[in-house]
């Protein structure tokens, strides 16, 4: 246990000094604010359209920018775009260890491979939780500003709703982060891992779901893909019907989505540790 904690701290020390790490996290926070609040507020404030592109009246659009709606709003971009960024982070964290020779150095001079890999998994888990909490706080602050400017209610979401939103975000982003970490280990480098991961998140799953709509026998598979489960879990947070957000689905129920994502998280974490433990570093 002591070695595992030491490995986790060592991984944190590496990540803190890595510019790409902060760029990815900062990019997600900025994109979250731009798509969830900036564009919608500009459209609402300028009155450019009485009905927005998702078919919702302006009054409902304003309600979605208030503090009470934060648990729903801040999870909507995690299924696809947020997940893609975190997959890139996971792939860079593990894949860069091959190009830089980090894995080989640590494995020959430090604790066991399993503890080093476990420390990386724990560090990524903490990063995901911290990112989700940060996004929740930032979004709540921005929503409070909008509510103040528009003279609307500043009532915060209930504790249960807030915890559900945070848990939803952590599970979605955690799954994609570990998926990227596994791909980085499989590809033994960050470039190929990032490319393969993004193609899967942004292209392959959408194509497979499209095929399933005309070829039902594969629906049982496509309904349980990582992106489908993540999109369904984000979709379960919606309180307004008719919304259209890329990657957000309503295929699986919330309990089913949680179970599927939990299985993926365990499988990805175990696979990453096992691969690093068993494979040659050469």
N, C-alpha and C positions, 0 to 999 in steps of 0.2 A: 504493500500500500504506500509506503514511503517513497519507493522508486516511482510509482505511478504518479503521485503528487508532484514529485520533482520533475518528471517528464512533462507534465501538464504546464508547470511553471516555465519550463524551458521553451515550450512551444509558444506560450504567451510572449515571452521575451523576444522570440524571433518575429512573431507577427506584429508586435508593437513597432518594430524598427523597419517594417516592410511597407514602402509607400503604396504598392498595389493594394494592399489590404485596406488601407484607409480610403483609397480612391473608390474601391468597389462599394464599401459600406456607405460612404458619402454620396455616391451616385444613386444608390437605392433610396436614401432619405430624400434627396432632391427630386427624383422622379416621382416618388410617392406624393410629395407635396404638389408638384406641377400637375399631375394628372388627377389627383383627388380634389384639389382645392383651387389652384391658380386658374386653370382653364375654365372650370365650372363657375368660379366667382366672376371672372371677366365676362363670360357669357351672360350670367345673371345680372351683373351690374350695368352692362351696356344695353341690356334688353334686345340683344341681336336676334333673338328668336323667342316666341312665346312658348315653344315646345322644343326641347333639346333633342340632340341626335338619338338619344336612347328612348325618346318618346314620352319622357316625363315632364309634367308641367313645371314651370319655374318655381312655384311655391314648394313643390316636393324637392326640387333641386336645392333650394335654400335649406330645407330641413336636413338634407344629407350633408350639409356643411357645418352643422352645429355640433357641439360637444357630445350630445346624447347619441349621435350616430357614428362616433369614432370607431367602436368595435366592429361595426359592419363595413365602414368605408375603408379603413386602413388594411383590411385583409383582402380586398378585391383585386389588388394588383400583385398579390403574392403568388397566385397560382401559376402565372406565366412569366411576366417580366421580372418580378422579384425573385422567383424561383430560378430563372435563367442566370441572373447575376450571382446568386448564391452557389449555383452549380459551378460557375466559372471560378468563384473563390475556392470551393472545395478542390477543384481540379488543379488550380495553381498551388495550393498548399501542399498537396501530396506529389503532384507531378514535378514541381520545381526541385524536390529533394533528389531526383535522379540527375537532372541537368547540373545542379550545383555540387553533387556528390555528398549532400547532407546526410542522406540515409546511410550510405556506406560508412561515413565517418562515425556517426552515432552508434550504428550497430556493432562496429568493431571496438569502440572505446567505452561505450556507455552501458546502460542496463539491457535487459533482454529485449528482443524485438517486439514481443507482445506488449510489454509495458510502454515502450516508446510509441507504438501504434495506438495503444489505449489512451495515452496522454494526448495524442493528436485528436482523437475522437472526442475526448472530454473538453479539450480547448475549443474545438469547433462548436460543441453543444453550448458552451458558455457564451461564445460569440453570438450565436443565433439568438439565444434568450435575451442577451443584452441589446442586440439590434432591435428586436421586437419591442422590448420595453421602451427603448429610446424613441422608436417611431410612434408608439402609442402616446408618449408624453408630448412629443413635438406636434403631432396631429391634434391633440387635445388643446394645446396652446394656440395653434393657428385657428382651430374651430372657435375657441373662446374669443379671439380677436374679431373674427367674422361676425359672431353673434353680437358682440358689443357694438360694432359698426352698424349692423343692421337692426339693432334694438330688439334682438330676439332672446329667447330663453338661454341661459347659460347652465342649465341643469346638466349634471354629469350623468353618464350611464350608470346603471346599477352595478354593484360589485360583482354579482354573478355574471352579468353580461360582459363586463370588462374582462374578467378572468377567462371567460369562454373565448373572447376575441384574441386575447394574448396567447392562450393555449393553441387556438387554431393557427395563428401565425407562426408560433414556434414549431408546431408539428409540420406544417407545410414547408417552411424554409429549412428546417432541420433535415427533412427527407431529401430535398434537392441538394443541400450542401454535402451530405454523405454520398449521394449519387455521384456528384462531381469528384469527391475524394476517391471513390472506387474506380471511376474511369481514369483518373490521374495515375493510379497505381497500375491498372491494366495497360495503359498506353505508355507507361514509363517516361512520361514527359508532359508538360502542360499544354503545348500547342495543339497536338492531335486530340488530347482529352477535351479541351475547350471546344474545338470544332465539332467533335462527335456529340458532345453533350448538347450544344446549342441546336444542332440539326435535329436531335431527338425531341427536345422540348418544343421547338418552334415549328417543326415541319412534320416529322415522322408520326407523332401521335395524332396530329390533326388529320393526316392522310388516312391513318388506320381507322379513326372514328368515322371518317367519310365513307370508307369502304364498308364498314360495318352497317351503315345505314342502308346499303343495297345488297349486302351479303350477310344475312343474320347469323349464320353459324359462328362467326368470329366475334360476335358481340360479347360473349362471356369473357373473352380475353380483353377486348378493348375497354370494357366497363371496369376493369380492375388494373389498368395501367397506372403508373405513378401520376401522370398528369391528370388523368380522369379523376382519381381519388382526391388529388389536391384541389382541382377545380370544383369538385362536388362539395368538399369541406368548406371552401370559400363561399360557394353558392348557398350553403346552409345558413350562413350568417345574414343573408339578405332578408330584409323585411318588406321590400317593395317588389311586386311582381312586374315582369316586363322589362327589367333592366337588361342591358346587353353589354357585358364586359369581356374582353378577350380572355379566354382561358377559364372563365367562371362557368360552371356547369350545374346541372341538377340531376345527374344520372344516379348517384348513390345517395343514400340517406346519411345523416351525420354519424350515427354509430358505425355504419358500414365503412364510411370514409376513414374514420379514426382507426378502425381495426386494420384496414388495408395499409394505411400509411404507417401504422405501428409495425406491421410486418416488414414493410420495406425498410424502415429505419433499422430494425434489428438485423435484417439480412445484409444491408449495405455495410453496417458497422462491423459485423462478424466477417464479412467477405474481405473488407479492407485489412483488418487485423490479421486474418489468416494468410492473405496474399503477401503481406509484408513479412510475415513470420516464415513462410515457406519458400518464397522465391529467391533466386540468386540475384544479387545486386549488380552483377556484371552486365 
